[in-house]
Amino acid sequence: MSWRRFFRRRPADAELVQEINLHLAEEIDENVARGIPPQEASRRAYVKFGSPTKVREQAWTRNSIAPLETLLRNVRFAGRMLARNPGYAFLAILTLGLGIGANTAIFTVINGVLLRPLPYANAAQLVHVDLTSAKLGPDPLLLSVQEVRDFREQNHVFSDLAEYHAMTFTLLGAKEPERVATGVVSGNYFTVLGVKPLLGRLIVASDESQTAPPVLMLSYAYWKKEFNGDRNIIGRTFEMNDRVHTVVGVLPPLPEYPDANDVYMPTTSCPFRSAPATIANRDGRMVTSYATLKPGVTLAQANSDLAALTQRLALQYPKSYPASAGIAPLTAAVESELTHAARPTFLILLGASGLVLLLACANLANIALSRQMQRSREMAIRMATGASQWNLFSQLLTESLLIALAGGVLGIGIAAIGSRLLIDYAARMTTLADGIHVDGRVLLFDLGLSLLAGLLFGVLPGYVASRVRLTSLSDSGERTTGSGTGTRMRSILVASQVTISFVLLLCAGLMLHSLYNLLSVDPGFKTANVLSMRLSLNWTKYQKSETSRAFFHQALERVQVLPGVQGAAVSMAVPLNSDMGPMKTGVLIEGQPVHPDEPLPQIDFAIVSPDYFRVLGTPLLAGRPFLASDAVDAPPVVIVNDRMARRYWPHENPIGRRVAFGSEKERKWATVVGVTSDIREYGLDKAPTETIYFAPDQAGMSNGSLLVRTSGSPMYLAAQIEKIIHQIDPQQPVADVRTIEQIRSAQLGTPRVTSVLLSLFAAVALFITIVGVSGTLALSVARRSKEIGIRIALGATRQNILRNVLTRGLLPVLIGLAMGSLAAAFATRVLATMLFGIKPDDPSTFIAIAVLLLAVAVLGCLIPARRAAKVDPMIALRTE
């Protein structure tokens, strides 16, 4: 059988009809010519030819593909049946469309972030190399220039190894002076990544020569934003660090990894990295490294090789690698680093949306079972006229698949809109969010999910329908042979719905509880009415500490006298700025000696001006704040936070105690003059670190932030303050102008959106479940109305009927709650890393969700139960 003949069946049938009619007409004419009367001539012609309909059927069958023919017939019949029940069809398509759309939208994000290959050649072999110290904590130590050289020359596992670190410099020559984020890279950096330039060329090894002219590469985003995608940018010059730099290339669109840099320069152009003291200092760990694994080499082998190399270096340089510090290399896949923050969140959301879709399928199966009961006589008639059980099953399954495919089409539209809304959310966790869009893989996922959904809610009603018996034809219409099976199936479905709803509600409850805990966290300062802006000074212009001190003094003096300003301060960093991690230094505490082979206690440090704590509203627990008299030539003083005071002076007054910094030869002692409350510097979900504060005049500060407390809206003063900064130095960039409240709100963005999405899924699940519970019980009451009427007529009280119906309705709910408790005990463990201040097995949340679900289920059962209690026994007996 060919496809051509299959699709030409109707024209072929029409031609066959013409041929049959022509043949019969000729036969009749011949019979008439023989003298036979016309009526007898026609009869004899038909007797001789046989049944024309049978001939057409045989020809139609020969030209058909039986399975396809059956499928098309089922589709047409299903279409007619759905057209007769537009309300059911609309509800089912909408329900599945929302469920499939939510799943497809989240899969679109997963596809763009987790499944799409990284835009680097040999991305699977690309690794990030750092050092760690078991003694100093989990934060990476980075590498020194000497260590990068040793790793590059002595390893046996890398094809190539490149160096990278990020800084900010002032770029002159654009529209206005601008502080640009700069990636300082070795000449092989882009070769290791496997990147090709969009315009011009890459930074190469010859650019690292001390005599090579300075060059720059522009990132794609910076090129589009600042130069409007000017393709003639190659060869343009800019001034940076008192040197003329020439643009030699523009990078293609890439993930902002490891940092969102505006420009890139070779290591020799960085005044810090190229300083001889930096190059010679093995302990000056300021850079990180990326390498390409040789073919067949695993991460474990790479770590083993670098560990052996580090041990050799420890023998050669024991002071840089003290045994007590536990320094070891750490190699991690770049792909894992780019996706590890987003992976658990979106897999959990996909799981939650999948459960909602499963719930919707269970509810639709329940409705389909009810419809099947109403159609039981139709099914029995079809079976009596020759339809097999498979015919009935396939017919109902086709209806389900047709609904699911229509829902899938709707889901694609929902996914296209939903995925765009999720891009900003994903961008909080990964720099791969730009790759999120609907593609062929997403369409295949949508199609597969639609078919799966159709099977899930179509198999059970189809099976029940195929079990119908011919005795249904003699029933009154209320008692059907399949009703017993259908009732049990619906109860099982209700219990399953309650199980899924309980898991979703519990996950949402835990996330909301966690969000509440985050919102309740005291950051250690008052966030209202504080403006912040970054003032990173030009290194070449403010090389001497006197000039930087003068700049910050002038800025504070002029800003403090502005109307509406209640106080101003400068600091090395802004609290809750997640872009920066702890900056620790070794501290020697007077009276607490440290063994020579052990590293000094590592304490986080900050540089803050005298009014810093007053501007932030952080209480001083003891001693005094910094004063203007704590100048460069005054005795060194420091302030410690409460956490450090309690650890190192647990039963003593730290005021007046001394701490020392620097190397043994250059060690300087400073006196503790104050103790302040703890501040959560690096995130609301991160515990305060042990911190020591320095005065800027005594410690020196070239990169700082200005903090201003105002009496009104802080942003109203932003333009005036920027104008003052430019009056002091017209070339000074002002960046990252935000209020502290905005920074805090950004910190809460990810958990807030995650909680909202999970709560939305849980609310939908709860609604579907209650509709399912109520609907199932209502149908049961309708079927039992005569029985209930007879029981009332025989003396049963209405309270007995009410109790009986409620018990029947709540039994599957209680079973579902028990099953849900068991399932949730395992499911909530995946949330552990996303929760703050609450455990995944928090008993109060378990109990609260169970009570909530049970209470709503009771309310859902009350309406049909009250209707059952009001059944009139006379009407029931009369109809019987």
N, C-alpha and C positions, 0 to 999 in steps of 0.2 A: 504493500500500500504506500503510495507516494503522497507527500504533503500537497502536491499540486492537485491531485485528484480529490484530496480531502477538502481543500478549500473551494473546489469547483463542483461540489455536490449539488447545490441548488440549480445552477445552470444545466448540469448534466441531467438532473431529474426533470427539468422543464423540457429538455430535448427528448428525453425518453417518453414523456407523456405525449408529446407531439407524434413521435414515431408509433406509439401504441395506438393512438386515435386514428392515425393514417392507415395503419395496418387493419384495424377493425373495420374502418369505413370501406376499404377495398374488399375485404372478405364479405361484408354485408352486401355490397354492390354485386359481387359475383353470385351470391346466393339468390338475390332478387332476379338476376339475369337468368338463373336456372328456373325461374317460375315459382320460387318459394315466396310466400307472403312476407312483407317487411318485418313484422314482429317475430315470426319464426326464423327469418334470415338473421336477425340480430342475435337471437338466443343462441342459434347454432354457431355464429361467429365467436361469441363469448365463451361457449362451451369448448370450442376447438382451441381458443387461445389460452384460456384459463383466467385466473383473477389478475386484472391489471394492478391492483393495489399490492398484491403479493409480489408481483414482478418488480414493482417500484421499490418495495421494502428490501427485496434481495439485492437490487442494484445499489440502493442507499447503504446497505450494510457492507457490501463489497468495497464501497468508496470511503468507508469510515475507519477511524482509529478508535476502537471501542473504549479504552480508558478515557481518551480525550473527549469522546462524544458524551460519555457518562458525566464527566466533569462539567462540560459546558451545560448539559441539561440540569445538573444540580445547581450550577451557578444561576442559571435563569430562574429556576424554581425558587432558589433562596432569595433572589432579588425581588420576585413577586411577593414572597411571604413577608419580607422586610418592608416592602412598600405598603402592605396592608396594616402593618404595625409601626407607623412612623415614630411614635413616641418612644417605643422600646429601642428602635434602631438609632434614633438620635441620642438617647441616653447612653447606650452601649458604646457608640462611636466616640462620643464626647469623653466618656470615662476612660476608655482605652487610649484615646488621643492624648489626654492629659498625662496619663501614666507613661506611655511610650515616649511622649515628648520630653518629660522630665528626665527619663533615663537617657534618651539620646542627647539631650543638652549636656548632661554631665559626662557622658561618654565622649562628646566632642571635645571637652576640656581635657579629658584623660588622653584622648588620641593626640591632641596638639602638644601636650606636656610630657606624657609618659611613654607614648608609643612611637611618636615621630622621631626619626634619627636626628641626632645633633648635627648642626651645620658645620661639622669639622670632619676632615678626612681622618680615617682610622679612629673615630670617636671611641670605639670599644677599647682601644689600647691607650687612650689618653688618661693620665693619672696626675694627681696633685700630691706633692711631696712636702712634708713638714716634719718638725721634731716635736716630741711631747716630753713632759716630765711628770713622773708619778708623784714626785714630792711637791711640785709647784701647782698641781691642779690640771684640769682637763683642757684648758686653753692651749692652742698650739704656740710653740716658741718661735716659729718662723726660722729662717736660716740666715747665717752670716754669708757675706760674699765669699769668704774662704771656704765655708762648707759647700756652697754651690759649686765652687771650683773642684773641690775634692770629690763630691758626688758625681760630677760630670766626668771626671778623669778616671775614677777608680771603680765605678760600678760595672757589673756584668749583665745587667738586665734591661738597660734602657738603650733604645736606638739613638735618642738625643734627649737633652735636658736643657730647659730654658729658665730664665730668671724673670721675676716680675715683682714690682711693688707700686703702690699708688701714692700720689701726692697731689697737692693743689699748688698751682702757680698763677701768677698774673700775666695775662696775655694782652699785649698792646698792639694796636694796629687794626683792630676790628672797629665796630661802630663806637664802642666805648670800652674802657678798661674792664676786663672780665677775669674773674677767678675761675680757672678751668680745672676740672678733674683730669689728672694726667696719669696715664699708665707708663711707667718707666720699665722698659723691656730690653732684654738682650737681643742681639741681632738675629738669633734663630727662633725667637718666640713665635712669630706667626708661621714659620715653617713647621714647628712642633705641633701647633694647633691644626695645621693643614688648611690655612685660609688663603684665598686669592683676593687681590685688591679689586674694588669696583672701578677705581680710576687710578692711573699712575702705577706706582710700584710699592712694595712692602719695605719696611725697615730691614736692612740686610746686615751681614757681619761687618762689612767695610764701614758702615755708619758708626760702629762702636770704636773706631780708631780715634785716638786723642786729637789727631790732626784733621779729622773729617769735618766738613761743614755741618752745623746743626740742622737737623731735619725734623719734620713733624708728619704724623699721619692723623687724619681726622676720622672720627667715628661717623657712621652713617647718620645717626640721629642728630649729631652736632652739625654736620654738613648741611642737612636739610633744614634744621632750625635756624642756624645763624647765617647761612649763605644761600638759603633757598635752593639748594641743589645745583649750585653753579658748577658746570662741568669744566669751566676754565680756572678752577681754583688751584690746579697743579702749577707750582712755580711761584705762587703768591708768598710773600714774606711777612712774618710777624716778629715782634720783639718779645722775648721771654728771658728772664734772668739776665738782663743786659746783653743778650746775644740775639743776633738775627737768625731766625729759624725759617727754613723753606718747606712749604707743603710739598711732599713727594707722592702722596697717595691718599685715597679715601677707601675705607673699609666697607664691605657689603653689610647689609642688615645682619647683625649677630646678637645673640643673647648678651645682656649686660653682665658679663661674667669675666673675671671675678668681681669687678666693680663697674659702675656706670661711668666710664671715662669719656671725656670729650675729645681728648687728643692723646697720642702716644709719642714717646720720644725714646731714643736709645739711652742706655745707662750712662754713657759718657756725657750726656747733656744735663744730667741731674747733678746739681752742685753738692748734694749730700752723698749720693751714691758714689760719685767719682772722686770724692775727697780721699787723699791717701790714708788718712787716719781710719776712715770707714772701711776701706779695702783691707787694711792690715789687721783690723780688730776682729778676731775670731768670735768674740763674745757679743759683738754688735749685730744681733739677729733682727733684721728689718725687712728681709725679702722672702718671697715664697717661690716655689719652683714647680714647673710642670714638665712632664716627661712622657715619652712614648715608649711603651713596653715593646721589647723585641717579640717577634712572632713566637707564640707558644708559651710565653712567660706569664705566670699568674701573679695576682696581687700578693699572695702568700710568699711566693718565691722572691718577689721584689722586696718585700719587707724583710725577709731573711737575709738577702744579700746586703741590704743597707744596714741591717743590725750588725752584721759582721764588720762592715766598713766602719760603723760608728764605734765599735769596740776597739778597732785598730787606732782610730783617732783619739779615743779616750786614753789609750796607753801612751800615745805621743803627746797629747795635751791634757794632762790630768786636771789642771785647774779649770779648763773649760767644760769638762765632762766629769764632775765629781760623782763618785759611785752612789753616794746617798741621794743624789737628785733623780736617779733613774731615768736618764735621758735616753730616748729611743726614737727611731724614725717611724713615721706613719704615712703609709701610702694609701690613697683613696681614689676610687674611680671618679672622674669628673662628671660622668653621667649621673652617678649617685648623688654627688654634691648639688647638682642643679635641680634634682627632683625630690630629694628626701623630705623637704618640708611640705610639699604639695601632695605627695603620694598617699599618706594615710588619710588626709582630710577628704580627698576626692574619692578614694576607694570606699570610705565610710559612707559618703553621700550617695555613691552609686549603689551601695548595699541597701541604704535606706530607701532610695527611690525604687529599687528592685522589689523590696518588700511591699511598698505601696502598690506597685503594679500587680504583684502576686495577690494582694488583698483585693484589688479591683477585679482580678480574674475570678477569685473565689466568690465575690459578690455577684458577678455576672453569671457564674455557673449556677448560683442559687436562684437567680431570677429565671435563667433558662430552664432549670428543673421545674419551676412553677409553671412556666409556659408549656413545658412538655406534658404536664399533668392535664392542662386544658386541651391539649391536642391529642390526648391518648386515644380517643375514638377515631380521630383522623388516621392515626398510626395503625390502629387495628384494622380499619377499612383497607388501608394500603396493603397491609400484610395479607388480608383476606383475598385481595385481588392479585396476589402473586409477588409482592415485594418481599425481598429477603431481609434478614436482620442487618446484613451489611449495607443494603440499600438505605435502610432507615438511618443507620449510624452515619454513613458517608454523607447523607443529605443534611443532617443536623450539623455535622462537622464542617461542611461547606458553608453553611450559614455563619458559623462562628468565625471561620477563616475570612470570609468576606467582610464581616464587621471589623475584624482585627486589621485587615489590610487598609480599610478605610480609616481606621484609627491611626495606622502608621503614616498615612499621607498627612493627616492632621498633625501628627507628632513631629514630622519633619519641619513644618512651619513653626511649631512651638519651639523646637530645638534651635532653629536658625535665630529666633529672637532671644531665647533664653541663654544661648551660649555667648551672645554679645554682652548680655548683662553680667555674665560670670567672668568676663575677661579681667575686669578691674579687680575682682575678688581673687582670681588666680595670680594676678601680678603681685599681690602682697606676699606670695609664698615662693614664686619662681620667676626667673627672668625669661622663661620660655613662653610666656602668655601670648606673645605676638603671633605664635604659630597656630592659634586656635581658630579654626574655621571648619565649615561643613565640607567634607570631601567624599570620595567614593567609598572609603572605609566606613564613614559614618552612615552613608546610605545603606550599605550592606548590613551594618549593625541594626539599623531601624527595620529593615526588611526581615532579618532573622528574628528580632524581638517581636515583630508583629505576628509572624507565623507561630512563634512559641506561645504568645499570648492566646492566639486563636485555638491552639491545641489545648492549652491549660483550661480554658473555660468551656471548651466544646466537647472534650472527650467524655466527661462524666454525664452530662445530659444525653449525649448520643448513646452512651452505653445503656442508660436507664430506658431510653426510648426503644432501643433494640430489644429490650426484654418484655415489651408489651405483649399481652396475650389476647386471643380473639374473644375471650369472655368479656372484655371491656365493652363489646358492642351491646351486651345485655345489661350493663350497669346503668345506673341513673345518671351518671356523669360526675358524681362526687366521689364514688368509690371506684378506684381503678386498680388494676392489678399491679401497676408500678408505684402506687402511692406509698406503700410501706417502705420499699427501697428508697424512694425519693425522700421520704421524711428522715430516714436515717442519714442519708447523704447530706441533706441540708443541715442537720445537727452537727455532723462532722465538719462541714464547711464553716459553720458559725464558730465552733471551737477553734478551728484553724485561724479564723479572722481575729478572734480575741487574742490568740497567742501572738500573732504578728503585731497587732496593735499594742499589746503590752510591751513588747520589745522596743518598738519605735517610741512609744510614750516615755519609756524609761530612759532611753538614750537622750531624747529631747529634754527630759527633766534633769538629767545629770548635767547636760550642757548649760541649761538655764541656771542651775544652781552654781555651776562653775563661773558663769558670766556674772552672776550676782556677787560671788566672792571677789572677782576682779574689780567690779565696780565699787566694792566696799573697802578695797585696799587703801590704806593710808600711805601715799607715796612719800610722806615725810615733808611735804611742802604744800602750799596753797596754790592751786593752778589758775585761779581766776585773776584776770586783769594783769597778766604778765606777758610782755612782748619779748621775743628773742630774735636776734639776727647774727649771722656769722660774719666776723671781721678777720679774715685771714690776711695778714700783712704780707706785702711783697718782700720776699726774702732778701733780694739784692738791695732794696731801699732801706730796709730796717734790719741790717745785719747787726748793728750795735744795740745792746739792750737799752741804752739811754734813749735812743730814738723811738723804740717801741713803747717804753714806759711813758715818754712824753705824749705819744699819740693817744694812748688809752686814758691818761690823765686829762688831756684836753677834751676827749669825747665825753668822759663822765662829768666833768665840770659844766660843759655846755648843755648836756641832756638833762641833768638834774634840775636846772633852773627853768625848764620848759613848763608852761602852765599845764596842770593835769598830771605831772610826773610826781610820784610819791617817793621814788627811790630808783637808783640805777647801779648796776654792778657789772663787772666783767668776770668771765670764768673761762677755763680751758674748754669746757664742754657744757652742753645743755642737758639737764636731766631728762630721762626717758628717751634720749636720742638713740634709737636702736642701731644707727649706722656705726656707732663706736662701742667697742668692748672695753673691759677693764684695762687700765694701764698700770701695771704693778712695778714696784721697785723693791729691791732688797733693803730692809730696815734693821738696824742694830738697836736693840732696846737696852738702855742703861740698867745694869743689874741683872740682866738675863743673857748671859754669855751663850755663844753658839759654837759648837765644835768646829774646828778648822775645816774638816772634810764635809761639813753640812752647809747647804745654802742658807742664806739669811731668810727670815720670814718675808714672804712676798706680800706687800701691802699696796692696795690701790691708792693712787694719789690724784689730787686735783689742785688746781691753782685758782684761787678766788679772791676777789677784791674785798675790802672791809665791809661793804654793805650787802654782800651776797646773801647771807642768811636772813637779813631783814627783808630784802626784796622778795625772797621766796617764802617768807613766813615760817622758816624753820627755827624752832625754839633752841636756844642755847641752854644746855643743861647745867653747865658749870663754867667758871672762869669768865673770860671776856672774848669778844670777837677781835678780828684784826683791826688795828688802828692805823691812822695815817702815819703815825710815828714808827710803824714797823717797816722802815725804809731799808734800802740796800745796805746802808752802813750801820744799821742797828743790829743788836744781837738777834740771831735767827730764832724764830718762833713758829710753832705749828699748832693747828687745832685738829683733834682726832674726833671720830664719831663714837657714838655710844657702844657700838658693836666691838670696836677695837679696844675701847677702854675696859669693857667687861672681860675681854679675853686676856689682855696682857697685864691689867692691874685689877684683878677681880675683887680684891678686898681693900683696895687702896685708893687714895685720891690721885688721879693722874696729873693734876695741875702741878706744874713745877718739875715733873719728871722729864728726862731727856731721851731723845732718839737721834740716831746718826744715819747718814746716807753717804753714798759714794764709795770709791775704792778705799782700801786701807790707808793708802798714802794721802788721799785727798779727803779723808773723812771729815765731815762737818757735823757738829752737834747742834741740835735745836731744842728749845724748851717748849713743852706743851703748855699753852696758855688758856685753852678752852676745850670743852667737850660739847659737841652738838648732837642733836637727834639724828637717827639714821635716815638716809635718803635712798630711795630706790632709783639709782642712777640709770640702770640699763634695762628697765622693763618692770611693769607692774607684777609680772609673774616671776620675777627674779629677786631672790632675797638680797637685802643690802649687803654690800661687801665691807670688809674692814678698810676704812678709808682714813687717809691723813691729808689735811689741807695745808697748802702753802700760800703765803702772801705773794702776789705777783711781782712786787718790787724786789723781793729777796730771791725768788725762784726764776724770774724772767719768763716772758710769755710773748710769742710772736703770732700764734694763731689762737684767737679767742672768740668768744661770743658776748654780745651785749645783751643784758637782761634789764628790762625796764618795767617797774610796777606803776600802773596808772590808776587814776581815780575813775576814769570812764573806759570806753572801749579802746583796747590797746592799738588796734589797727588804724584808728584815726590819727595816731601820732607817728605812724611808720614813715610816712613821706617826709615829715619835718625832721625826724631823726636821720634819715638817709641824707637829707640836704645838709645837715650839720656835719655828718661824716665827710661829705664831699667838699665842704668848705675847709675842713682840716687838711684833707688830701684829695684833690680832684681825681686821682688815679686809683683810689681805694675802692675795690668792689664791695658791695653789700649783698650778701646772699642768704638764702634760706630764712626769709622773714616770715615767722609764724608765731602764733601765741602758744603758750605752754598748754593751754586747754586743747588747741588743735593737735598738738603732739600727743597728748594723752588720748584724745579721741582716736587718732590713727593707731595707737597701740591696741585699742579695744576693737578695731575694725574687723579683724579676722575672726576672733571668737564670737563677736556679735552676729556677723553674717552666718557663720556656721550654726549658731544657735537658732537663728531665724529660719534657716532652711530646714533644719531637723524638726523644729516646732511646726513648720508648715506641713511637712510630711506626716508628722504625728497627728496633727489636727485633721488632715484628710483621712488618715487611717481610722481615727476615732469616729468620724462622721460615717464612713462606709460601714464600719462595724456595727454601729448602733442602728443604722438603716437595715443592715442584714439581720440583726437580732430581732428588731421590731417587726420587720417584714415576714420573717419566718414564723414568728409566733402568731402574727395576724392571720397568716394563711392556715396555720394549724387550727386556730379558733374557728375560722370559717368552715373548715372541713368537719370540725367536731360540733358544729352548732346544734345538730339534731341530738347528738349524744348528750350534750350539755343540757338541752331542753328537757330531755327525758329524765336526766338525773335530778334536775330541779323539780320536775313533776313528781318524782318518787320521794322527795323530801330533802334533797341536798340543799344546804343554805348557800346564799350567795357568797358568804365569806369562804366556805369550803371550795367553791368554784374558783374564786379569786386566788386562793392559796395554791390550788392545784395547777392553775394555768401559770402562775408566777414560778412555781417550782419547776415545771417543765421548761419554761423559757430560760430560767437562770442556770439550769443544770449544765448545758454546753458552755455557758459563760464561766462557770466555776472551773470546769475542766480546762478551758482555755487559759484561765489565770494560772492554774497550776503548771500547765505546760509552758506558759510564757515565763514563769519565774525560773524554771530550769533553763530555758533557752537564753534568757537575759543574763543569767549568771556567767555564761560564756561570752555572749555577744558584747557585753559592756566592757570586757577586758581590752578590746581594741581601742576604746576611748581613753585608756589610762594616760597616754602621753598628751592628750588634749585637755585634760581636766586640771583645774587649779583649786586647791583647798578642799577637795572632796575625793573620796575613793570610789572606784567603779561599783563596789558592792555596798554602797551607802544604804543602810537598812531603812532610814527615815524616808529616802526617796522611793525605795521599793514599796513601802507600806502606803505612802501617799498616792502613788500611781495606781496601786491595786484598788484602794478605796475609791479613787476618782472613777476608774473604769467600771467598777461594780455599781457605783451610785448611778452613773449615766446609763448603764445597762438596765438597772431597776426601773429608771424613768422610762426607758424605751419599751419595757415590757408592760408597764402599767396600763397604757392605753388599750392594747388588745385584751389584757386581762379584765379591765373594767367593762369592755364591750362584751366579753364572755359572760360576766356576772349579770349583765342586763338582758340576756337572751330570754325571750318570752316562751314558756313551755307550751302554751296552747298553739302558737304558730308552728313550733317544731313538731308537735304531735299531729297537727292537721296535715302538714306536708308529708309526714310519714304514712 
